[in-house]
Amino acid sequence: MDYFSGNRLDSAVGDDGMPILRSSAIHRAEYNSGSRTLSIWFVESGGPYDYYGVPDAVYHGLINARSAGTYFNDNIRDRYRSNR
């Protein structure tokens, strides 16, 4: 099982190795490439909320986006099955 963490210049990594995004909408994200599951913790509603079948490129796009919230709305929300 392979886990990726973000490498955005303006992101930090928590004690658990997960990226903490500097975003007003998304606090942190975790990606499991084996199951293609993206887990997101939102600032307002918490989490994790899991999104299934997400390609690696979409996760990296989220981590590297200028606005993680906008990227989520445009590329993830309502496009992947989730537990949300």
C-alpha positions as CSV (number, residue, x, y, z in Angstrom):
1,M,0.0,0.0,0.0
2,D,1.4,3.3,-1.0
3,Y,0.6,6.6,0.6
4,F,1.4,10.0,-1.0
5,S,1.8,13.2,0.9
6,G,1.6,16.6,-0.7
7,N,4.6,18.7,-1.7
8,R,2.9,22.1,-2.1
9,L,5.3,24.9,-1.2
10,D,2.7,26.3,1.1
11,S,1.6,23.1,2.7
12,A,2.8,21.5,5.9
13,V,3.0,17.9,6.9
14,G,1.4,16.8,10.2
15,D,3.0,14.5,12.7
16,D,1.3,11.6,11.0
17,G,2.9,12.5,7.6
18,M,-0.3,13.8,6.1
19,P,-0.4,17.1,4.3
20,I,-2.0,20.0,6.1
21,L,-3.3,22.4,3.5
22,R,-3.2,26.2,3.9
23,S,-6.8,26.5,2.7
24,S,-9.9,28.1,4.1
25,A,-11.9,25.0,3.0
26,I,-9.7,21.9,3.3
27,H,-7.6,21.2,6.4
28,R,-5.7,18.1,5.2
29,A,-5.8,15.3,2.6
30,E,-4.5,11.7,2.4
31,Y,-4.3,9.5,-0.6
32,N,-4.0,5.7,-0.8
33,S,-2.9,4.8,-4.3
34,G,-3.5,1.1,-3.8
35,S,-7.3,1.6,-3.3
36,R,-7.3,5.0,-5.1
37,T,-9.1,6.5,-2.1
38,L,-8.7,10.2,-1.3
39,S,-9.6,11.2,2.3
40,I,-10.3,14.8,3.0
41,W,-10.8,16.7,6.2
42,F,-12.7,19.9,5.8
43,V,-12.2,23.0,7.9
44,E,-16.0,23.5,8.6
45,S,-17.4,19.9,8.6
46,G,-14.4,17.8,9.7
47,G,-13.9,14.4,8.2
48,P,-12.5,12.3,7.0
49,Y,-14.7,12.1,3.9
50,D,-13.5,9.4,1.5
51,Y,-13.7,9.7,-2.3
52,Y,-13.2,6.4,-4.2
53,G,-11.6,5.7,-7.6
54,V,-9.6,8.9,-7.6
55,P,-6.6,8.9,-9.9
56,D,-3.1,9.9,-8.6
57,A,-3.1,12.9,-10.9
58,V,-6.3,14.3,-9.3
59,Y,-4.8,14.0,-5.8
60,H,-1.6,15.7,-6.9
61,G,-3.7,18.4,-8.6
62,L,-5.5,19.1,-5.3
63,I,-2.2,19.3,-3.3
64,N,-0.6,21.6,-5.9
65,A,-3.7,23.8,-6.6
66,R,-3.5,27.5,-6.0
67,S,-6.9,27.1,-4.3
68,A,-7.6,23.6,-2.9
69,G,-11.3,24.4,-2.3
70,T,-11.8,25.5,-5.9
71,Y,-9.9,22.5,-7.2
72,F,-12.1,20.2,-5.0
73,N,-15.3,21.8,-6.3
74,D,-14.2,21.7,-9.9
75,N,-12.5,18.3,-10.0
76,I,-13.6,16.0,-7.1
77,R,-17.0,17.0,-5.7
78,D,-19.8,15.1,-7.3
79,R,-17.4,13.3,-9.7
80,Y,-16.4,10.4,-7.4
81,R,-18.4,8.1,-5.2
82,S,-17.9,9.1,-1.5
83,N,-19.1,8.4,2.0
84,R,-20.1,12.1,2.3
